[in-house]
Amino acid sequence: MRRLLTSLLIAAALVNSAPAFAMQTVPAGNRHAEQPDIPGASVRRTKGTKSSFDLKYEKVHELLATDRELMGKIRKVSSAYGINPIHVVGAIVGEHTYNVDAYDRLQAYYVKAASYAGESFRFAYDGENVDDFVARPQFAECKAKSDSYTLWSCREDVWESDFRGKTVGGKPFPNNRFSAVFFQPFYAGQTFGLGQVNPLTALMLSDLVARVSGYPKLNEKNAGAVYRAIMDPDISLAFVAASIRRSIDDYKEIAGMDISGNPGLTATLYNVGNSRQRAAALAAKNRGSGATAWPEENYYGWLINDKLDELKGLL
């Protein structure tokens, strides 16, 4: 039912966002006067490292301010994906302020990536490889999807509607996100590399990154290649830019809104994911009310908009 509702919302939104309807530009800045609450897990994680959000922000800001090579790569990849580099800066700053600590220099990310090179991983849950899992009949409708984004989005929708928190064929499945259950073998919520990309996101964006950046397409059967891609700083940056490009396009195509002038919103979507479903929900809300509700930033995106002038100074 949930999958059907999501599909209907997206279909309706696409019909109603046809060219005859004017594209709405989302205003710059934050909708919230004060920063929304920061999740407890992020607070505890930061306290556990005897740090603070202010210190972590300053550390990643220092990395970006002093590493000309990194900033050059950010500008180059942003140009390739047709986005303002401030969006990539915002995503990196948000991740390293609230989720992980930044390394002192770009080279450290290459060293970390190399440490994964000889490791053997697989995407699985309770002994079942994800490749076998998505071959179940519940996923039959996804086979017709022609690109990696719609394919894995479909599979994620099926997980939400048919498996999450349910017992299927005598096997219980956790009430957790698809990415956390099948794609994070070390611990739920784990992301990797400079862009803190999770493996499912990488699989979704694989076709776009292959087309624009020329990197090899990723496959769920080769988990090691997925990890190497998202750990490598150069490839990781391509996935960051692709994720932001996809979010901007989803809101244009589904909600009829241009969010490209609001880095706090693209940072929010980079943090929470599911831009396709969120754009559809917003479009449905606006159709139902007859008024315009703008997308809102979360705590993560709020910081980016609040620090925007300072972050633009990096460029």
PyMOL commands that set and color helices and strands:
alter all, ss='L'
color gray80, all
select helices_A, chain A and resi 2-16+40-48+53-66+68-80+85-98+106-115+130-133+137-144+148-163+178-182+199-213+223-231+233-255+263-272+275-289+299-306+308-312
alter helices_A, ss='H'
color red, helices_A
select strands_A, chain A and resi 24-25+124-125+128-129+167-168+171-172+257-258
alter strands_A, ss='S'
color yellow, strands_A
deselect
rebuild
show_as cartoon
